[in-house]
Amino acid sequence: MAKESMKAREVKRQEMVDKYADRKAAMKAAGDYIGLQKLPKNASRVRLHNRCKLTGRPKGYMRMFGISRINFRQMALNGEIPGVKKASW
């Protein structure tokens, strides 16, 4: 389980990216690279990191489901994810 502060930091970064998105696009289109450098570092989309919605785990994230591989496996075995079952042959 990730620390609450790490989850909060990711949420804060996402809000900042959303806040500056229009301004960044306008500056980029105009070629104002000096203005782009003056924006906060956390306003960049590159600094975002995907995290599991349930535990906040940053590694092993499955984009299609929004959860980590560990939670996905547990939920699939319990039958909580429709259409997913364990393979056997």
C-alpha positions in Angstrom: 0.0 0.0 0.0 1.4 3.4 -1.0 1.7 6.2 1.4 -1.1 8.7 1.4 1.3 11.5 0.8 2.5 9.8 -2.5 -1.1 9.4 -3.7 -1.9 13.0 -2.8 1.2 14.2 -4.6 0.1 12.4 -7.8 -3.4 14.0 -7.5 -1.8 17.4 -7.0 0.4 16.9 -10.1 -2.6 15.9 -12.2 -4.5 19.0 -11.2 -1.6 21.2 -12.1 -1.2 19.5 -15.5 -4.9 20.2 -16.2 -4.6 23.8 -15.0 -1.7 24.7 -17.3 -2.6 22.5 -20.3 -4.3 25.3 -22.4 -1.6 27.9 -21.5 1.2 25.4 -22.4 -0.4 24.6 -25.7 -0.8 28.3 -26.6 2.8 29.0 -25.7 4.1 26.0 -27.7 2.1 27.0 -30.7 3.5 30.6 -30.5 7.0 29.3 -30.1 7.4 31.0 -26.7 10.0 28.6 -25.2 11.2 31.1 -22.6 7.6 31.3 -21.2 7.4 27.5 -21.2 10.5 27.3 -19.0 9.0 29.7 -16.5 6.0 27.4 -15.9 6.1 25.0 -12.9 7.9 21.7 -13.4 4.9 19.7 -12.2 2.8 21.3 -15.0 4.4 18.8 -17.4 2.6 15.6 -18.4 5.8 13.7 -18.4 6.0 13.9 -14.6 2.7 12.0 -14.1 2.9 8.4 -13.1 0.1 5.8 -13.3 -1.0 4.3 -9.9 -3.3 1.5 -8.9 -6.7 3.0 -8.0 -7.1 0.6 -5.0 -3.6 0.5 -3.4 -1.7 3.3 -5.1 1.0 0.8 -6.3 3.1 2.5 -9.0 4.6 -0.6 -10.6 2.8 -3.4 -12.5 -0.1 -1.0 -13.5 -2.6 -2.4 -16.0 -3.9 0.5 -18.0 -7.0 -1.2 -19.3 -8.3 -1.8 -15.8 -6.6 0.9 -13.8 -5.3 -1.4 -11.1 -2.1 -3.2 -10.4 -1.3 -6.8 -11.6 -1.6 -8.1 -8.1 -5.1 -6.7 -7.5 -6.1 -7.8 -11.0 -5.1 -11.4 -10.3 -6.9 -11.4 -7.0 -10.1 -9.9 -8.4 -10.0 -12.2 -11.4 -9.6 -15.3 -9.2 -12.6 -14.2 -7.1 -14.7 -13.6 -10.2 -15.1 -9.8 -9.6 -14.0 -8.8 -13.1 -16.6 -9.9 -15.7 -15.3 -11.8 -18.7 -12.0 -12.7 -17.1 -11.1 -16.2 -16.1 -7.9 -18.1 -15.4 -6.6 -19.9 -18.4 -6.2 -23.7 -18.2 -5.2 -26.1 -20.9 
